[in-house]
Amino acid sequence: MDTNKNSYTIIFATVMVVIVALMLAFVSGALKDKQTANVKLDKKKQILTSLSVEIDNQDADELFNKIITGGLVINSKAEVLSDSKEQAFEIDINKELSKPLEKRQLPVYIANIDGKTKYVVSLRGAGLWGPIWGYLSLNDDKNTVFGSYFSHASETPGLGAEISQKSFQAEFIGKKVMNNENKFVSIAVVKPGQTAEGMDYVDGISGGTITSKGVDAMLMNCIGQYETFLQQPATGGAKQ
């Protein structure tokens, strides 16, 4: 074949593209299981962090299975669709939020911390530049915050990205999501120095107003899905 012809260049480029595509597909397939396992492990670490569990130098899988003693998949009416923590773990809250409220499947993780039951719910929202997410753990009264975890995809370092810092997350500890009439009111995220009438609140991130508002909306929208469940007396846990 005449290597000076345009046809040669086109054929050569096509062959190279096909070879590279096949190589990338092979590498992606070979790493898929490991990537999936890493995503699941990171999710377990996030849930444990919302329970104020220190994970350093510990087996996160083993710790998760020990502390998360049960799980539920419920709907907005608090009807139990599954009492399997494995099925609860597989729920993608982002996909569920795209559905009508009455069709959503909501995960609840049930933990045992020092002999006391904690409930963990999933959060997902939007920040300034991309998605934000997290987990909120509640005491056995299903009202008082025991711990929290927040993260983001691309918020501004030193500003909105501060939601991932322990100092911000610790502000939620002890706050209540229900009022004295057992009605859901959420926890407000306000500008430093401001207050929120009729509900508990925390100071937002200085200079990160839009991200703070995103966290505020995320709490209202996501915890609100669980209102009927939170209004019910604690049942003491679920099977492993």
HUQUI-V583167 format. One record per residue. N is the residue number from 0. RES is the residue in three letters. D_FIRST is the distance of its C-alpha to the first C-alpha in Angstrom with 1 decimal. Layout:
N|RES|D_FIRST, N|RES|D_FIRST
This chain:
0|MET|0.0, 1|ASP|3.8, 2|THR|6.0, 3|ASN|8.8, 4|LYS|8.4, 5|ASN|11.0, 6|SER|9.3, 7|TYR|7.2, 8|THR|10.7, 9|ILE|12.5, 10|ILE|10.8, 11|PHE|11.2, 12|ALA|14.7, 13|THR|15.6, 14|VAL|14.8, 15|MET|16.8, 16|VAL|19.6, 17|VAL|19.9, 18|ILE|20.2, 19|VAL|22.7, 20|ALA|24.6, 21|LEU|25.0, 22|MET|26.2, 23|LEU|28.7, 24|ALA|29.9, 25|PHE|30.5, 26|VAL|32.4, 27|SER|34.4, 28|GLY|35.3, 29|ALA|36.3, 30|LEU|38.5, 31|LYS|40.0, 32|ASP|43.1, 33|LYS|43.8, 34|GLN|43.4, 35|THR|45.7, 36|ALA|48.2, 37|ASN|48.3, 38|VAL|48.9, 39|LYS|51.8, 40|LEU|53.2, 41|ASP|53.2, 42|LYS|55.0, 43|LYS|57.6, 44|LYS|58.2, 45|GLN|58.7, 46|ILE|61.3, 47|LEU|63.1, 48|THR|63.2, 49|SER|64.9, 50|LEU|67.6, 51|SER|68.0, 52|VAL|66.7, 53|GLU|65.5, 54|ILE|62.2, 55|ASP|61.6, 56|ASN|60.9, 57|GLN|61.6, 58|ASP|59.5, 59|ALA|59.0, 60|ASP|58.3, 61|GLU|61.5, 62|LEU|63.4, 63|PHE|62.2, 64|ASN|63.2, 65|LYS|66.6, 66|ILE|67.5, 67|ILE|66.0, 68|THR|68.3, 69|GLY|67.4, 70|GLY|65.6, 71|LEU|66.1, 72|VAL|64.0, 73|ILE|66.3, 74|ASN|66.4, 75|SER|68.2, 76|LYS|71.4, 77|ALA|71.3, 78|GLU|70.7, 79|VAL|69.0, 80|LEU|65.8, 81|SER|65.1, 82|ASP|66.9, 83|SER|63.8, 84|LYS|62.7, 85|GLU|59.2, 86|GLN|58.9, 87|ALA|60.4, 88|PHE|57.8, 89|GLU|54.9, 90|ILE|56.2, 91|ASP|54.0, 92|ILE|56.6, 93|ASN|54.1, 94|LYS|53.2, 95|GLU|56.9, 96|LEU|57.9, 97|SER|55.7, 98|LYS|57.8, 99|PRO|61.3, 100|LEU|64.0, 101|GLU|65.5, 102|LYS|62.1, 103|ARG|61.2, 104|GLN|61.2, 105|LEU|62.6, 106|PRO|62.4, 107|VAL|65.5, 108|TYR|65.4, 109|ILE|68.8, 110|ALA|69.4, 111|ASN|72.2, 112|ILE|73.1, 113|ASP|76.2, 114|GLY|77.5, 115|LYS|77.1, 116|THR|74.8, 117|LYS|72.3, 118|TYR|70.1, 119|VAL|66.7, 120|VAL|65.1, 121|SER|61.6, 122|LEU|60.9, 123|ARG|58.0, 124|GLY|58.0, 125|ALA|56.4, 126|GLY|56.9, 127|LEU|56.0, 128|TRP|52.2, 129|GLY|51.5, 130|PRO|53.0, 131|ILE|55.9, 132|TRP|57.3, 133|GLY|59.8, 134|TYR|62.6, 135|LEU|66.3, 136|SER|68.7, 137|LEU|72.3, 138|ASN|75.4, 139|ASP|77.0, 140|ASP|78.9, 141|LYS|75.5, 142|ASN|76.4, 143|THR|76.5, 144|VAL|73.3, 145|PHE|72.8, 146|GLY|69.5, 147|SER|66.3, 148|TYR|62.7, 149|PHE|60.5, 150|SER|56.9, 151|HIS|54.3, 152|ALA|50.7, 153|SER|50.7, 154|GLU|54.3, 155|THR|55.1, 156|PRO|55.9, 157|GLY|59.6, 158|LEU|60.4, 159|GLY|59.4, 160|ALA|57.7, 161|GLU|61.2, 162|ILE|61.7, 163|SER|60.0, 164|GLN|62.6, 165|LYS|65.5, 166|SER|68.0, 167|PHE|67.1, 168|GLN|66.8, 169|ALA|70.2, 170|GLU|71.9, 171|PHE|71.6, 172|ILE|73.5, 173|GLY|76.9, 174|LYS|76.1, 175|LYS|76.8, 176|VAL|74.7, 177|MET|77.7, 178|ASN|80.9, 179|ASN|84.5, 180|GLU|84.4, 181|ASN|81.4, 182|LYS|79.1, 183|PHE|75.6, 184|VAL|75.4, 185|SER|72.5, 186|ILE|72.5, 187|ALA|72.0, 188|VAL|69.9, 189|VAL|71.7, 190|LYS|71.7, 191|PRO|73.6, 192|GLY|77.3, 193|GLN|77.1, 194|THR|78.3, 195|ALA|77.7, 196|GLU|80.7, 197|GLY|81.2, 198|MET|78.4, 199|ASP|77.3, 200|TYR|74.9, 201|VAL|72.9, 202|ASP|71.9, 203|GLY|68.4, 204|ILE|66.0, 205|SER|67.1, 206|GLY|64.4, 207|GLY|62.5, 208|THR|64.4, 209|ILE|61.6, 210|THR|60.5, 211|SER|64.2, 212|LYS|64.6, 213|GLY|61.5, 214|VAL|63.2, 215|ASP|66.4, 216|ALA|64.7, 217|MET|62.8, 218|LEU|66.1, 219|MET|67.9, 220|ASN|65.2, 221|CYS|64.2, 222|ILE|67.6, 223|GLY|69.1, 224|GLN|67.2, 225|TYR|69.2, 226|GLU|72.6, 227|THR|74.1, 228|PHE|73.0, 229|LEU|74.4, 230|GLN|77.7, 231|GLN|78.2, 232|PRO|80.1, 233|ALA|78.0, 234|THR|77.6, 235|GLY|77.2, 236|GLY|73.6, 237|ALA|71.3, 238|LYS|70.1, 239|GLN|67.2
